Amino acid sequence: MVRRAARFGRKATLAAGIALALTGCERGTEADTLLKDYQQHLAAALDIVPPTPAPPANIAVFPDDDARLFEIPDTREGMLDIYALRECQIAALVANRNNQLGRVAPPSQRWLYELKLWRRLEACGQSEVAERLDDEDRQRLGRLTRTKAEQMPMASWNALFGSDEWTSNFSRASGSLPPDALDQPDDALAALAYLRIMTARQLDPDFQPDSTTLEQHLKTLREAPLSAQILRSLQLATLRLEEATALLKTASTEPSCPLANGVHRDELSARVDDQVHPYLEDLTRLAESWLSAVDALLNAQQASREAIDNYRHAWLSLDNPEAPWQRFLNARESHRQLWERLVQLCRADKEA
């Protein structure tokens, strides 16, 4: 409780300080202003000309429908054939799927339809009903059951990557997250977890997917394009850290401590401790938890499209050194190392 109160107090102080410093700024530019302000104070403390901040690159365009989705062939059976399997209770399902409303149902509902149809076929094949069918209808039942099971990974993939809730999560119109909006998104993380479990257990007869729960989680994902916002935040922080690191590299060529001005040095240290470090810590925790959850969801998929695989490697990978996450970690570590070297040099000068 004490730790939580201290953390709350720290965040409240940080948020208040940022709010005062950013009076008149548009929402969404706070993080950039914080990092640019740090660069200005760092340059002043080092007596170096501050950098001209470059605009951070946007994330890539999400692949379009043709490259992103599977085309699942219709399973065509005559009405007499379906009628022969009437005891399997699939006739009404097939009719609903083929009517006008069924054909325009959202991807999530089409996935639920495929799940329900497979479950009824699978249960029918394990029941006494199958024993009462003639050989031809029993073979038809087995063929339909296998076909639907084989198509299920593509159906679950389309349910995710065909949904507006998921595709809008990668909107290029999104900006970076403000420093006071980096708390763990528990509801959105729960949504990713449910989708992962539902995907992994979709052919488990003991798991019962629920339409209301699924749609509520998808609605949660629609509320904020977190994937894009986190990627844009990593892009921004990486760029500003690299620019600040260039200042430290310039200063590290000096034989003595370049932080001779005590006032500037103290102001810089306070800014790092009170604003920059907490911001980077919060962004690190949020990005790691979110990208790990997205990674787990995609790992649960048993089908994929090349365009998404390429996007995932370039933008969502936890391991690719050129992806935003690893580039951010490398930029942060490089900056930390140079900063520590500078502090040690100044400490040695002071002791001498």
C-alpha positions as CSV (number, residue, x, y, z in Angstrom):
1,M,0.0,0.0,0.0
2,V,2.9,2.4,0.9
3,R,4.6,1.6,-2.5
4,R,1.3,2.1,-4.3
5,A,0.8,5.5,-2.6
6,A,4.3,6.5,-3.3
7,R,3.9,5.6,-7.0
8,F,0.6,7.4,-7.2
9,G,2.3,10.5,-5.6
10,R,5.1,10.3,-8.0
11,K,2.8,10.1,-11.0
12,A,0.6,12.9,-9.7
13,T,3.6,15.1,-9.3
14,L,4.9,14.2,-12.7
15,A,1.5,14.8,-14.3
16,A,1.2,18.1,-12.6
17,G,4.6,19.2,-13.7
18,I,4.0,18.2,-17.2
19,A,0.6,19.9,-17.3
20,L,2.2,23.2,-16.2
21,A,5.0,22.9,-18.7
22,L,2.7,22.0,-21.5
23,T,0.1,24.7,-21.1
24,G,-1.5,25.3,-24.5
25,C,-0.1,22.1,-26.1
26,E,-2.4,19.8,-28.1
27,R,-3.2,16.4,-26.6
28,G,-0.9,13.9,-28.1
29,T,2.2,16.1,-28.2
30,E,3.1,15.9,-24.5
31,A,5.6,13.1,-24.7
32,D,7.4,14.8,-27.6
33,T,7.5,18.1,-25.7
34,L,8.9,16.3,-22.6
35,L,11.7,14.7,-24.6
36,K,12.5,17.8,-26.6
37,D,12.6,19.8,-23.3
38,Y,15.1,17.2,-21.9
39,Q,17.3,17.7,-25.0
40,Q,17.3,21.4,-24.5
41,H,18.3,21.1,-20.8
42,L,20.9,18.5,-21.7
43,A,22.4,20.7,-24.4
44,A,22.4,23.7,-22.0
45,A,24.2,21.6,-19.3
46,L,26.8,20.4,-21.8
47,D,27.1,23.9,-23.4
48,I,26.4,22.3,-26.8
49,V,24.0,23.5,-29.5
50,P,20.8,21.5,-29.1
51,P,19.7,19.2,-31.9
52,T,17.0,20.0,-34.5
53,P,14.5,17.3,-33.7
54,A,13.5,15.2,-36.7
55,P,9.9,14.0,-37.1
56,P,9.4,10.4,-36.1
57,A,8.5,8.0,-38.9
58,N,4.9,6.7,-38.9
59,I,4.1,3.0,-38.7
60,A,3.6,1.0,-41.9
61,V,0.2,0.6,-43.6
62,F,-1.6,-2.5,-42.4
63,P,-2.0,-5.0,-45.2
64,D,-5.3,-4.8,-47.1
65,D,-8.1,-7.4,-47.1
66,D,-6.8,-9.4,-50.1
67,A,-3.4,-9.8,-48.6
68,R,-4.6,-10.2,-45.0
69,L,-7.5,-12.6,-45.2
70,F,-8.2,-16.2,-46.3
71,E,-10.8,-17.0,-48.9
72,I,-12.6,-20.0,-47.4
73,P,-14.6,-22.0,-50.0
74,D,-18.2,-22.6,-49.2
75,T,-19.2,-26.2,-48.3
76,R,-21.9,-27.0,-50.7
77,E,-24.4,-29.7,-49.8
78,G,-27.8,-30.2,-51.3
79,M,-30.9,-29.6,-49.2
80,L,-31.7,-33.3,-49.4
81,D,-28.3,-34.2,-48.1
82,I,-28.7,-31.7,-45.2
83,Y,-32.1,-33.1,-44.6
84,A,-30.6,-36.6,-44.3
85,L,-28.5,-35.3,-41.4
86,R,-31.5,-33.6,-39.8
87,E,-31.0,-35.4,-36.5
88,C,-27.6,-33.6,-36.2
89,Q,-29.6,-30.3,-35.9
90,I,-27.6,-28.4,-38.5
91,A,-30.3,-27.5,-41.0
92,A,-31.4,-24.3,-39.2
93,L,-27.7,-23.3,-38.7
94,V,-27.0,-23.7,-42.4
95,A,-30.2,-21.9,-43.4
96,N,-29.3,-18.9,-41.1
97,R,-25.7,-18.8,-42.5
98,N,-27.0,-18.7,-46.1
99,N,-29.7,-16.1,-45.6
100,Q,-29.2,-12.4,-46.2
101,L,-28.3,-11.5,-42.6
102,G,-25.9,-14.5,-42.4
103,R,-24.0,-13.4,-45.5
104,V,-23.3,-9.9,-44.1
105,A,-22.6,-11.0,-40.5
106,P,-19.4,-9.6,-39.0
107,P,-16.3,-11.8,-39.0
108,S,-16.7,-12.7,-35.3
109,Q,-20.2,-14.0,-35.8
110,R,-19.2,-16.0,-38.8
111,W,-16.5,-17.6,-36.6
112,L,-19.1,-18.4,-34.0
113,Y,-21.3,-20.0,-36.7
114,E,-18.4,-22.2,-37.9
115,L,-17.6,-23.2,-34.3
116,K,-21.2,-24.1,-33.6
117,L,-21.6,-26.0,-36.8
118,W,-18.4,-28.0,-36.2
119,R,-19.4,-28.8,-32.6
120,R,-22.8,-30.1,-33.7
121,L,-21.3,-32.2,-36.5
122,E,-18.6,-33.6,-34.1
123,A,-21.1,-34.4,-31.4
124,C,-23.4,-36.0,-33.9
125,G,-20.6,-38.2,-35.2
126,Q,-20.0,-39.4,-31.6
127,S,-23.6,-40.1,-30.9
128,E,-26.2,-42.8,-31.6
129,V,-27.5,-40.7,-34.5
130,A,-24.4,-41.6,-36.6
131,E,-25.1,-45.3,-36.1
132,R,-28.6,-44.9,-37.6
133,L,-27.3,-43.3,-40.8
134,D,-26.7,-45.3,-43.9
135,D,-23.1,-45.6,-45.1
136,E,-23.4,-42.7,-47.6
137,D,-24.8,-40.3,-45.0
138,R,-22.3,-41.4,-42.4
139,Q,-19.5,-40.7,-44.8
140,R,-21.0,-37.3,-45.6
141,L,-21.2,-36.5,-41.9
142,G,-17.5,-37.5,-41.4
143,R,-16.4,-35.5,-44.5
144,L,-18.3,-32.4,-43.3
145,T,-16.8,-32.7,-39.8
146,R,-13.3,-33.0,-41.1
147,T,-13.7,-30.1,-43.6
148,K,-15.0,-27.8,-41.0
149,A,-12.2,-28.7,-38.6
150,E,-9.6,-28.0,-41.3
151,Q,-11.2,-24.7,-42.1
152,M,-11.4,-23.5,-38.5
153,P,-7.8,-22.0,-38.3
154,M,-8.7,-19.8,-41.3
155,A,-12.0,-18.9,-39.8
156,S,-10.5,-17.8,-36.5
157,W,-7.8,-15.9,-38.4
158,N,-10.4,-14.1,-40.5
159,A,-12.4,-13.3,-37.4
160,L,-9.5,-11.4,-35.9
161,F,-7.9,-9.9,-39.0
162,G,-11.2,-9.2,-40.7
163,S,-12.6,-7.3,-37.7
164,D,-12.7,-3.5,-37.7
165,E,-11.8,-3.6,-34.0
166,W,-8.4,-5.3,-34.7
167,T,-7.5,-3.5,-38.0
168,S,-8.3,-0.1,-36.4
169,N,-5.8,-1.0,-33.7
170,F,-3.1,-0.3,-36.2
171,S,-4.4,3.1,-37.4
172,R,-1.7,5.3,-38.8
173,A,-3.8,8.3,-37.7
174,S,-2.9,7.6,-34.1
175,G,-0.3,9.5,-32.2
176,S,2.0,8.7,-29.3
177,L,0.6,8.2,-25.8
178,P,0.9,11.1,-23.3
179,P,3.1,10.4,-20.2
180,D,0.0,10.3,-18.0
181,A,-1.7,7.6,-20.2
182,L,0.8,4.7,-19.7
183,D,-1.0,2.7,-17.1
184,Q,-1.6,-1.0,-17.8
185,P,-4.7,-1.4,-20.0
186,D,-6.2,-4.2,-18.0
187,D,-9.5,-4.5,-20.0
188,A,-7.7,-4.5,-23.3
189,L,-5.1,-7.0,-22.1
190,A,-8.0,-9.2,-20.9
191,A,-9.6,-8.9,-24.4
192,L,-6.3,-10.2,-26.0
193,A,-6.2,-13.0,-23.5
194,Y,-9.7,-14.1,-24.2
195,L,-9.1,-14.1,-28.0
196,R,-6.0,-16.1,-27.5
197,I,-7.7,-18.7,-25.3
198,M,-10.7,-18.9,-27.7
199,T,-8.4,-19.4,-30.6
200,A,-6.3,-22.1,-28.9
201,R,-9.3,-24.0,-27.6
202,Q,-11.7,-23.6,-30.6
203,L,-11.7,-27.3,-31.3
204,D,-11.9,-28.3,-27.7
205,P,-15.5,-29.6,-27.1
206,D,-15.2,-28.7,-23.4
207,F,-14.7,-25.0,-24.1
208,Q,-17.8,-23.0,-24.7
209,P,-17.3,-19.7,-26.5
210,D,-19.8,-17.0,-25.6
211,S,-21.0,-14.4,-28.2
212,T,-21.7,-11.7,-25.6
213,T,-18.2,-12.1,-24.1
214,L,-16.5,-12.1,-27.4
215,E,-18.3,-9.0,-28.7
216,Q,-17.6,-7.1,-25.4
217,H,-13.9,-7.8,-25.7
218,L,-13.8,-6.7,-29.3
219,K,-15.6,-3.5,-28.3
220,T,-12.9,-2.9,-25.7
221,L,-10.2,-3.1,-28.4
222,R,-12.2,-0.6,-30.5
223,E,-12.0,2.0,-27.7
224,A,-8.3,2.9,-28.3
225,P,-5.8,1.9,-31.1
226,L,-3.3,0.8,-28.5
227,S,-1.1,-1.1,-30.9
228,A,-0.5,1.9,-33.1
229,Q,-0.2,4.3,-30.2
230,I,2.4,2.1,-28.4
231,L,4.4,1.7,-31.7
232,R,4.3,5.4,-32.3
233,S,5.4,6.1,-28.7
234,L,8.4,3.7,-29.2
235,Q,9.3,5.3,-32.5
236,L,9.2,8.8,-30.9
237,A,11.2,7.9,-27.8
238,T,13.8,6.0,-29.8
239,L,14.4,9.0,-32.1
240,R,14.6,11.5,-29.3
241,L,16.9,9.3,-27.3
242,E,19.2,8.8,-30.3
243,E,19.3,12.6,-30.8
244,A,20.2,13.1,-27.1
245,T,22.8,10.3,-27.2
246,A,24.5,12.2,-30.0
247,L,24.9,15.1,-27.6
248,L,26.4,12.9,-25.0
249,K,28.8,11.4,-27.6
250,T,30.0,14.9,-28.5
251,A,30.5,15.7,-24.8
252,S,32.3,12.5,-24.1
253,T,35.3,13.6,-26.2
254,E,36.1,16.3,-23.6
255,P,38.9,15.3,-21.2
256,S,37.1,16.8,-18.2
257,C,33.6,16.9,-16.8
258,P,31.4,18.9,-19.3
259,L,28.8,19.6,-16.6
260,A,30.7,22.4,-14.9
261,N,27.7,24.6,-14.5
262,G,26.2,23.5,-11.2
263,V,22.8,25.1,-11.8
264,H,22.3,23.5,-15.2
265,R,23.6,20.2,-13.9
266,D,21.1,20.2,-11.0
267,E,18.2,21.2,-13.2
268,L,19.1,18.4,-15.6
269,S,19.4,15.8,-12.9
270,A,16.0,16.8,-11.4
271,R,14.4,16.6,-14.8
272,V,15.8,13.2,-15.5
273,D,14.7,11.8,-12.1
274,D,11.3,13.4,-12.0
275,Q,10.1,13.2,-15.6
276,V,12.3,11.5,-18.2
277,H,13.1,8.3,-16.3
278,P,9.6,7.7,-15.0
279,Y,8.2,8.2,-18.5
280,L,10.7,5.7,-20.0
281,E,10.0,3.2,-17.3
282,D,6.2,3.4,-17.7
283,L,6.5,3.2,-21.5
284,T,8.8,0.1,-21.2
285,R,6.4,-1.7,-19.0
286,L,3.4,-0.9,-21.1
287,A,5.0,-1.8,-24.4
288,E,6.4,-5.0,-23.1
289,S,3.1,-6.2,-21.7
290,W,1.1,-5.2,-24.8
291,L,3.5,-6.6,-27.4
292,S,3.9,-9.8,-25.4
293,A,0.1,-10.2,-25.3
294,V,-0.2,-9.5,-29.0
295,D,2.7,-12.0,-29.7
296,A,0.9,-14.7,-27.6
297,L,-2.4,-14.1,-29.5
298,L,-0.6,-14.4,-32.9
299,N,1.3,-17.5,-31.8
300,A,-2.1,-19.2,-31.0
301,Q,-3.1,-18.9,-34.6
302,Q,-2.7,-22.1,-36.6
303,A,-2.8,-20.2,-40.0
304,S,-1.3,-17.0,-41.2
305,R,-0.8,-14.9,-44.3
306,E,2.6,-13.8,-45.6
307,A,1.7,-10.1,-45.5
308,I,0.9,-10.3,-41.8
309,D,4.0,-12.3,-41.1
310,N,6.1,-9.6,-42.7
311,Y,4.2,-6.8,-40.8
312,R,4.6,-8.7,-37.6
313,H,8.4,-9.2,-38.1
314,A,8.9,-5.6,-39.0
315,W,6.7,-3.9,-36.3
316,L,5.5,-6.3,-33.6
317,S,8.5,-8.6,-33.1
318,L,10.0,-8.8,-29.7
319,D,13.3,-10.1,-31.1
320,N,14.0,-8.4,-34.4
321,P,16.7,-5.7,-33.7
322,E,15.2,-3.5,-36.4
323,A,11.6,-3.6,-35.0
324,P,10.4,-0.7,-32.7
325,W,10.7,-2.6,-29.4
326,Q,14.3,-3.7,-29.7
327,R,15.3,-0.4,-31.3
328,F,13.8,1.4,-28.3
329,L,15.6,-0.9,-25.8
330,N,18.9,-0.4,-27.6
331,A,18.5,3.4,-27.8
332,R,17.7,3.5,-24.1
333,E,20.6,1.4,-23.1
334,S,23.1,3.3,-25.3
335,H,21.9,6.6,-23.7
336,R,22.1,5.1,-20.2
337,Q,25.7,3.9,-20.7
338,L,26.9,7.3,-22.0
339,W,25.1,9.1,-19.2
340,E,26.7,6.9,-16.6
341,R,30.1,7.5,-18.2
342,L,29.5,11.2,-18.0
343,V,28.4,11.0,-14.3
344,Q,31.5,9.0,-13.5
345,L,33.8,11.4,-15.3
346,C,32.2,14.3,-13.3
347,R,32.5,12.4,-10.1
348,A,36.2,11.7,-10.7
349,D,36.8,15.4,-11.5
350,K,35.1,16.4,-8.3
351,E,37.1,14.0,-6.2
352,A,40.3,15.2,-7.8
